[in-house]
Amino acid sequence: MKTIFFGTPETAVPFLRLLAAKTEVLAVVSQPDRPSGRGLEVSPTPVKAAALELGLKVLQPAKPSEIAAELKALGADFGVVVAYGRILKTDALASTRLGLLNAHFSLLPKYRGAAPVQWSLVRGEKKTGVSLFWLDEGMDTGPVQAVVETDILPDEDAPALLARLTGLGVELLDSVLTGLAAGNVVRRPQEGAPSPAPLIKREDALLDLSRPAEDLHNLVRGFRSWPRAWLELTSGKVLVLRTALDESSEPPSTGTPGRVLSIGRNKGILVECSSRSRLWFLEVQPEGKKPLNAAEFANGLRLAAGGLLPLSGKTI
């Protein structure tokens, strides 16, 4: 089978390596190289670096439509798309014989959009998975070839879940490639109510202590990579890196969100949220400083059980 691969970040690299091992990859399409890091040095995208290592042809158009005719002339049987980061329009979609197969990290039609892993965690989903579907002109609306489902672990955060889904997705693609080689092309329409997974904004990650502790814990898990959950204290912005739910009956709740109930040495700060729910703040990072145990942070602010977190009242 002759294929084309579209992808950009590190997450896409294992899919490319599998495709190169199982098919003849005629071209790899990735986003243009951009400056990154403190020195703003121009570096190849992870997919480009892997493709060059594999000796594959790399294309990096500003717009995919610029190379649609070139791709079509290659005569590929189908393409695989993983986190490419660009919308593919009609001409690019029609560049192969069977179409373009996209790996999406959710159970479609749930969480269509740019950030399915993050929003599935933030919304407290118990299950997720990987959907391999044929791209059409809609936003993740095309027919499905295959799906793998998995439970979301109770304290799993976005980086851990993405890594696990990547492994499951590569296994799924491997089985699909075997099926496609035998002519088993499936185009099953998506069923069920769709839900969005839009681009994340910094303000989405603000912790509002008037919400239940479970909601806040899920938000911390979902936005662990970026933008990371945060509070605006009178001392400045503080990132909240790790939290844990508290199920104990002690210390007693006060009915005051933001009240410090306990400070556990080598553990963190137990804070009350809405509905008398409680959340342990385990690891925090004051803006511009290194991460530290939340109990150390509390000592620096001279917080004590019974007091209130010194929230600034800012919302963004």
Secondary structure by P-SEA (a helix, b strand, c coil): ccbbbbbccccaaaaaaaaaacccccbbbbcccccccccccccccaaaaaaaaabbbbbbccccccaaaaaaaacccbbbbccccccccccccccccccbbbbbcccccccccccaaaaaaaacccbbbbbbcccccccccccccbbbbbbbcccccaaaaaaaaaaaaaaaaaaaaaaaaaccccccccccbbbbbcccccccccccccccaaaaaaaaaaaccccccccccccccccccbbbbbccccccccccccccccccccbbbbbbccccbbbbbcbbbccccccccaaaaaaaaccccccccccccccc
